[in-house]
Amino acid sequence: MKNICALTSISLLLSSSIALAETKTLEVESHAYNSVASQTNATKPALTAWGDTLKPGMKAIAVSRDLIKMGLTHNTKVKIKGLDGHYLVLDKMNKRWTKKIDIYMGVDVKAAKAWGKKKVTISWEATQEKK
């Protein structure tokens, strides 16, 4: 009987701390950026606001701070409709921007300029603690 009570207590404890995942979708403005001195930090252009070091070929994005409050926090995987694979949130923008992402394009300034400004639909898994 003691073992059954202990197992029930453990089961209740585990189930009460389970996080629920919800897919969120949002249309945002997007631009592209590069790790070059003229666009970022002049002395360390590959260093992000969260301290990550970007390298060409990485699938990374910077997000406006209002999106961070919506669950797009550091290392969140994001799907951008029309682009292959998932992108990681590795950088954050100045607080003056809202509802915006920047897609990292290494040092290929030409590709970033060709991207221009586009509305894109993004989706990500937002977790909420089960109460």
C-alpha positions as CSV (number, residue, x, y, z in Angstrom):
1,M,0.0,0.0,0.0
2,K,2.9,2.4,0.8
3,N,4.4,1.8,-2.6
4,I,1.1,2.6,-4.4
5,C,0.7,5.8,-2.4
6,A,4.3,6.8,-3.2
7,L,3.8,6.1,-6.9
8,T,0.6,8.1,-7.0
9,S,2.3,11.0,-5.3
10,I,5.2,10.9,-7.8
11,S,2.7,10.7,-10.7
12,L,0.8,13.7,-9.4
13,L,4.0,15.7,-8.9
14,L,5.2,14.9,-12.4
15,S,1.9,15.7,-14.1
16,S,1.6,19.0,-12.3
17,S,4.9,20.3,-13.7
18,I,4.4,19.3,-17.3
19,A,4.7,22.1,-19.9
20,L,2.1,22.4,-22.6
21,A,3.2,23.4,-26.1
22,E,1.1,25.6,-28.3
23,T,2.0,26.6,-31.8
24,K,1.9,30.3,-32.4
25,T,1.7,31.9,-35.8
26,L,2.3,35.6,-36.6
27,E,2.8,37.8,-39.6
28,V,5.9,40.1,-39.1
29,E,8.0,42.4,-41.2
30,S,11.4,41.0,-42.1
31,H,14.7,42.3,-43.2
32,A,18.0,40.6,-43.6
33,Y,21.3,41.4,-41.8
34,N,24.9,40.5,-42.0
35,S,27.8,40.2,-39.5
36,V,29.7,43.2,-40.9
37,A,31.0,46.2,-39.0
38,S,28.7,48.7,-40.8
39,Q,25.6,46.8,-39.7
40,T,26.4,45.7,-36.2
41,N,29.2,46.1,-33.6
42,A,32.2,47.5,-35.3
43,T,34.7,45.6,-33.2
44,K,32.8,42.2,-32.9
45,P,30.3,42.1,-35.8
46,A,29.5,38.5,-35.3
47,L,28.6,38.8,-31.6
48,T,24.9,38.9,-30.8
49,A,23.1,40.7,-28.0
50,W,22.7,37.4,-26.2
51,G,26.4,36.6,-26.5
52,D,26.3,34.1,-29.3
53,T,28.8,34.2,-32.1
54,L,27.3,34.0,-35.6
55,K,28.9,32.2,-38.4
56,P,28.0,32.3,-42.1
57,G,25.6,29.5,-43.0
58,M,23.9,29.6,-39.6
59,K,20.1,29.8,-39.7
60,A,19.6,32.5,-37.2
61,I,17.2,35.5,-36.7
62,A,17.1,38.6,-34.5
63,V,13.7,39.5,-33.1
64,S,12.1,42.7,-31.9
65,R,11.7,42.8,-28.1
66,D,7.9,42.7,-28.2
67,L,8.3,39.2,-29.8
68,I,10.5,38.1,-26.9
69,K,7.5,38.8,-24.6
70,M,5.4,36.6,-26.9
71,G,7.7,33.6,-26.3
72,L,10.4,34.1,-29.0
73,T,13.2,33.9,-26.5
74,H,16.8,33.0,-26.9
75,N,17.3,29.7,-28.8
76,T,13.6,29.3,-29.8
77,K,13.2,27.4,-33.1
78,V,11.2,29.4,-35.6
79,K,9.7,28.3,-39.0
80,I,9.6,31.0,-41.6
81,K,7.0,30.3,-44.2
82,G,8.6,29.9,-47.6
83,L,12.1,29.1,-46.3
84,D,13.5,25.7,-45.6
85,G,14.3,24.5,-42.1
86,H,14.1,26.1,-38.7
87,Y,15.8,29.3,-37.6
88,L,17.1,29.9,-34.1
89,V,16.5,33.1,-32.2
90,L,20.0,34.2,-31.4
91,D,19.9,38.0,-31.5
92,K,17.5,40.7,-30.3
93,M,16.9,44.2,-31.8
94,N,16.9,47.7,-30.4
95,K,13.7,48.3,-28.4
96,R,12.5,50.8,-31.0
97,W,11.5,48.0,-33.4
98,T,8.2,46.1,-33.1
99,K,6.7,43.0,-34.8
100,K,9.9,42.5,-36.8
101,I,12.6,39.9,-37.5
102,D,15.9,40.1,-39.2
103,I,17.2,37.0,-41.0
104,Y,20.9,36.4,-40.7
105,M,22.7,36.1,-44.0
106,G,26.3,35.8,-43.0
107,V,28.6,38.2,-44.8
108,D,26.6,38.1,-48.1
109,V,25.5,41.8,-48.2
110,K,24.2,41.4,-51.7
111,A,21.8,38.6,-50.7
112,A,20.6,40.7,-47.7
113,K,19.9,43.7,-50.0
114,A,18.1,41.4,-52.5
115,W,15.9,40.1,-49.6
116,G,14.9,43.7,-48.9
117,K,11.8,44.1,-46.8
118,K,9.1,41.4,-46.8
119,K,6.1,40.4,-44.7
120,V,6.5,36.8,-43.6
121,T,4.6,34.4,-41.5
122,I,6.5,32.8,-38.7
123,S,5.5,30.0,-36.3
124,W,7.0,28.6,-33.2
125,E,6.2,26.3,-30.2
126,A,5.4,28.4,-27.1
127,T,5.4,26.5,-23.9
128,Q,3.2,27.2,-20.9
129,E,3.4,25.6,-17.5
130,K,0.4,23.4,-16.8
131,K,-1.4,24.6,-13.7
